[in-house]
Amino acid sequence: MNSPRPVTADDLPQVIDLLDTIFRREKGIVDQSVLSDFPLVFAAGNLQNCRVICHDGRVISHAAVWPRTMMIDGHRVGVGIIVLVATARDARHRGHAAALMKDLQDSMPALGCDIGLLWTGVPGFYQRLGWTLNSPPGWFATGSTAAVATTTSIIDYRPSEHLSDLHNLQQAGSIHASRTMAETGVLLSLPKCHVSVAVDGDRPGAYLVEGRAINKQGLIEYAGPPELVWSLVSRAASRTTTDSRLVVFPTHASLATFARDAGWQVQPLTSSKGLGDEMVLVLNPKIATPQILDRLFAWGLDQA
C-alpha cells in the first residue's frame, strides 16, 4: 500500500473529483463543489495538511485537518478539525482511511492542536483510532415565526461596508474561533450562505448567517446582543415556507427562551452541527481539560 503524503497543487483536480463524487454527486448535489465549499481547507497554505494515498498515479483516498484556534474565556486552544475523509469505492476496506487518519493524528501536535474534532456518521471507525464521543452544551431549535415588530433596520450583508464590523462582532465573543479579517471575509461569502445584518444606530449591531448548502444548513452563525439576533432569526424564519433550524450557542442561551416563547421545538444538542456524532481526540491533556471540552460548542462557519 502506498504511504500517505501531502496533497500538491497538481493533485487537486483528482482530489476534488473524488470528493465531489462521494460527497456531492452521489448525494444528488450538482451545484456545489468541495473546492468552493471548503476554500480555506484547500488554500495553498493548508495543502500540506491534506493527505492522499495514490495507486498507479490515481488518488484513491483523502483526509485533511484544518487547524483552528479557539478562544475560550481567554484561553487559547488549538483545534484540528478533521474533514473530507473518503476513499474511492473500489479501494475501500483496505486500511487507507485509517492510515491517513493515523498520519494526520501524528502531525497535529506539531500544528499546535490540543484537541482533534470531527463529525461523523460512523463513530466506531474513529473510536478504534482513539476518538471519543462528545455532547456539547447548547440547544437545537426548529420552528417558524412571523417577523417580530422592531425598529431595527435589517439589511443584506454588503462586504465593502460591513465586513470589518461583522468581524469585530464575531471576535468579541467570550468564546469564538480566532480568525483574520480575510478569513472572515471568505467564510461570510461561502456558497449558499445568506448573511443578514441588524443595524443598530448607524453601525451593524448583530448578524446572522443562514446556510442553505448541503454542508452548511440552518441558522448557523451569529454575533451580537441576543435581542438583535432574535430579530434576525424571526426575519429569516418569516421568509421561508419550511421550519427554520437554529443552533443555540450557550453564550446566547436566551435565544432558547425566545424560541420556546415563539412555539419552537427546543432540544439539547447532541453535536454542534445538530446532526451526526461529534467526536474529540485529546492531544494535550494539560489544555484539553474537561472544563475546556465542555465549553466547545457550535462553531458556525468554522465547522467543516
Secondary structure as GFF3:
##gff-version 3
##sequence-region A 1 304
A	DSSP	beta_strand	5	6	.	.	.	ID=ss1
A	DSSP	three_ten_helix	9	11	.	.	.	ID=ss2
A	DSSP	alpha_helix	12	23	.	.	.	ID=ss3
A	DSSP	three_ten_helix	25	27	.	.	.	ID=ss4
A	DSSP	alpha_helix	34	37	.	.	.	ID=ss5
A	DSSP	three_ten_helix	44	49	.	.	.	ID=ss6
A	DSSP	beta_strand	50	55	.	.	.	ID=ss7
A	DSSP	beta_strand	58	72	.	.	.	ID=ss8
A	DSSP	beta_strand	75	87	.	.	.	ID=ss9
A	DSSP	three_ten_helix	89	91	.	.	.	ID=ss10
A	DSSP	alpha_helix	96	107	.	.	.	ID=ss11
A	DSSP	three_ten_helix	109	111	.	.	.	ID=ss12
A	DSSP	beta_strand	115	120	.	.	.	ID=ss13
A	DSSP	alpha_helix	123	127	.	.	.	ID=ss14
A	DSSP	beta_strand	132	133	.	.	.	ID=ss15
A	DSSP	beta_strand	139	143	.	.	.	ID=ss16
A	DSSP	beta_strand	153	156	.	.	.	ID=ss17
A	DSSP	alpha_helix	159	171	.	.	.	ID=ss18
A	DSSP	beta_strand	175	178	.	.	.	ID=ss19
A	DSSP	alpha_helix	181	187	.	.	.	ID=ss20
A	DSSP	beta_strand	193	200	.	.	.	ID=ss21
A	DSSP	beta_strand	203	213	.	.	.	ID=ss22
A	DSSP	beta_strand	216	223	.	.	.	ID=ss23
A	DSSP	alpha_helix	226	238	.	.	.	ID=ss24
A	DSSP	beta_strand	244	248	.	.	.	ID=ss25
A	DSSP	three_ten_helix	250	252	.	.	.	ID=ss26
A	DSSP	alpha_helix	254	261	.	.	.	ID=ss27
A	DSSP	beta_strand	265	268	.	.	.	ID=ss28
A	DSSP	beta_strand	277	282	.	.	.	ID=ss29
A	DSSP	alpha_helix	290	293	.	.	.	ID=ss30
A	DSSP	three_ten_helix	300	302	.	.	.	ID=ss31
###
